[in-house]
Amino acid sequence: MTIGVLLVALLSGCWVLPVSHTDTCVDWVRFSTMQQRFDHAGAVVVGRALKRDGEVQTYGYQANVHVVEVEQVLKGRLGEGPVRIASMPVTCGASYPDGDPLDAGGRQLFFLTQQNEGWFTMTPDQGAVPFPAGTPLPFTTG
């Protein structure tokens, strides 16, 4: 490579040396009904995220972990008392481009999956939804 070509490449903002960057982009399942979410979840609980409690790695991204006070277990086996739930990141860019859904506060339905002995929301967009007191369940549990 001549000095002239190298100089033009540097001044144009191009890199002469190959640079690689790989993002993990998960193709998330989109459930069309709340019943499908319930049916595919490993656990479903009603609760309230109390506070953040660290981070874990999944798919190469940082996932926020929250302490969730569980009001009712609708499906699955979770231990007694508060449970740690990681909010599944979107991947393919920023972990939470529209904000962490578990930061929303208030009573929520959590659709969970288990990875490496820890609980995660099933998907970034469909793993937690607001569930105000008095709201009927949007699925059957039987």
N, C-alpha and C positions, 0 to 999 in steps of 0.2 A: 504494500500500500504506500502510495506516495505521500509526502508531507502535505501537498495541496489537497488531496482527497480527505485526509485526516482532519485538516483544518476546516474544510467545508462541512464535514460531518459534525464536528464539535460545535461550530457556530450555528448550525441549523437545529441543534437540540437532539440530534440523532446519536445513538450510541453505536460505536463501531463493534464493541464486544457484545456477544449475545447475552441477554439478560432474561432469565425465566422467572415467572411468578405463577404459582398455582393456587387457586382458590378451590376449596371444596364447596360444591354447589349441590345441596341435597334437593331432590325433586320431591317435595312434600305432597302427601296424599291430601286431597280436598274431599271432605265428607259433605254430602249434600243435605244430610239430616242430623239432628242431635241424636237420634236413635243409632245411627251408624257410628257416631263418635263413642257412644256408650258401649256398643257391641264390640268395638275394636280396642278399647282401652284396657290396660291391665288392671287399673284401679280408677274409681271415680269417687270423689269426695266433695262435700260441701264444706267450705272453710273460709278463712280470712288470712291473707299474708300479713304477718306482723312486722317483720324486719328482714333486711338482707343479712346473710350469714356466709359470706365468702363467695368463691367462684370455683368452678370445675371446668375442665376441658372436654369438649365433645365435637367431633368432626373438625378439629383444628381451631375451634373458636372458644372464647371464654363464655361460659354460661353463668348467669347470676343464680346463686342459691338463696332461697328464702325460707324462713321459719314460718310454717303455716299452722295455725290453730285449727284443727279438724273438728267440725261440728257434727258431721255425720258421714259414715262410710257407706256408700251405695253399692260399691263393687270392689272386690279385692281384699287383700289382707295388709293392713298397715298397723304399725305398733300403736300403743297407747300414747296419749298426749300429743304435743306438737310434733310435726314431721318436717324434715328438710326436703324441699322440692326445688329442683333446678328448672329455670325457665328456658326452654329450648330456644337457642338462637336461630335467626333466619338463615345464616350462612351466606356465602357468595357475596361478600362485601362486609358490611357492618353487622355486628351481632344483633342489634335492636334498632334498626333505622327509624322505626315509628315509636320507640320506647318499649320498655319491658312491660308486658301485660300484667305481670304480678305486682308491679308498682301501682296499679290502678286503685288499690285499696278497696275496702268494702267486701261484702260477702260474695264469693264466687263459686262456680262449679269448676272443678279441676279434673281434666281427663288426662290420666297419667300412664306412663310406660316406665319400665325399669331397665336401667343400664348399669352394669358394673356395681350392683348392689345399691344403687341410688335411684330415687324417683325423679323423673323429668316430665314436664308437660309433653303431651303426645306429639304436638306440632307447634311451631311458633305462633300461628294465627288461630288455631282451633283447640288449644290446650287449656285455656282458662276463659271463662265468660262470666260477666256479672250475673248475680243470682240474688236479688233483693228478697228479704224475708216476705213470706206470704206468696211467693211465686210458685206455681205448680211445676212439678218436674216435666221437662220437655221430652221425656222418653219413658218407656216402661222398663222396670227393673227385673221383671219375672221372666 
